[in-house]
Amino acid sequence: MATPASRSYSIGFWLMCLSSFLFFLSFNLLLPELPDHLSRLGGGEYKGYIIALFTLTAAISRPYSGKLADTVGRIPVMIFGSLVCFLCGFFYPWALTVTGFLTLRLLHGFSTGFKPTGTAAFIADIVPLERRGEAMGLLGVTGALGLAFGPAVGSWIAQTFSLNTMFYCSSAVALLSLLVQGTLTETLPEAQRQRFSLGLLKLKWSEILEPRVMSPAIVTMLCLFPYGAMLTVVPDQSRLLGLEGSTKGLFYVFLTVASLAVRLVASKSSDIHGRVPVLRVSAGILAVGLALLVWSPSVEWFLAASVVMGVGMGLNSPSLYAWTIDLSHPERRGRGVATMYIALEIGIGVGALLAGWLFANKPGRLPYVHGMSLASVLVAVVYLYSVKSTGPMVAEIVSQPAPEPSPEEVV
């Protein structure tokens, strides 16, 4: 994005964007092919677990990644996440049973439990408050590119070469992400850094969630519920509408390209108008897209729904990231980001599980799945109108000293 504002970002910022693109590309290469692959292994009834198990371990690992990002450093946390992605991609061809495949999906979730937490904290460290929404929008653009290209490229590789080739390509891309991170300089102040020890993995109840960011966490959970449901049923819905082979991932391509375009054009919107007002609009647009998806009788309407939803997500995601970081104390920024991601994983995971249960491989139930997602977003809209808008910046909040942890029982 060639604007005076974006030119002033550091090389470290753009390298982090490149690493984020490669990371999201890596595991999104797999998504369109995994439901059919699980069916061939004999586990078609467990399709909802493809996303749910992945998000379960991601959610469980968030408190640990948040604490480690605030103590050991942002970069070690990111490196661990990319390393998990690299190893899991390499071992998918060897998971030849339903149990083995689902176990690998469970382990794969640790990658997103660590890498995005460290990335968001790193970006917040190097970007000024007044440009935080724009920076998160640009970071989201790179992730969106990975989301856009991943499904289409993954399906093409699987169709042209083989499924195992697709798995190995996913692993190789994760390795590239890891190598890019190795060129960056740690941003956690040296006075806060500690050497890693097993004792750091002991969590107090006060270290699991950051109370300051509960409002953005609630909105994140409600607005990401539809995404988990879509990842579960859209591959089957695409096939039912006649989108086969390399066109199977078109829904994700349209969704993500629309999201990408909005982020490029409106990345500063929440910096100008405030986080909550922009989130109200974005959730409303997302609801319209889901209403279209409930009805979509043809490929054209199906893809139109994906575009409208992409617009809503393009406004929604950077505003939620920026709002979360606004409310996080600088010394607990990793924990604040981790709390938002826990909510994200809960939303996606529960959405995937309920969608798989409700769909049950019965095409006539697809409108009910999307109707359930629509209800979740409408609850988010109502909640956002009950939240007082603080404007685009809340420096007076983050400047307050962080509370001392209480001596709760270690979990």
Secondary structure, 3 states (H helix, E strand, C coil): CCCHHHHCCCHHHHHHHHHHHHHHHHHHCCHHHHHHHHHHCCCHHHHHHHHHHHHHHHHHHHHHHHHHHHHCCHHHHHHHHHHHHHHHHHHHHHCCCHHHHHHHHHHHHHHHHHHHHHHHHHHHHHCCHHHHHHHHHHHHHHHHHHHHHHHHHHHHHHHHCCHHHHHHHHHHHHHHHHHHHCCCCCCCCHHHCCCCCHHHHCCEHHHCCCHHHHHHHHHHHHHHHHHHHHHHHHHHHHHHCCCCHHHCCHHHHHHHHHHHHHHHHHCCHHHHHCHHHHHHHHHHHHHHHHHHHHHCCCHHHHHHHHHHHHHHHHHHHHHHHHHHHHHCCHHHHHHHHHHHHHHHHHHHHHHHHHHHHHHCCCHHHHHHHHHHHHHHHHHHHHHHHHCCCCCCCCHHHHCCCCCCCCCCCEC
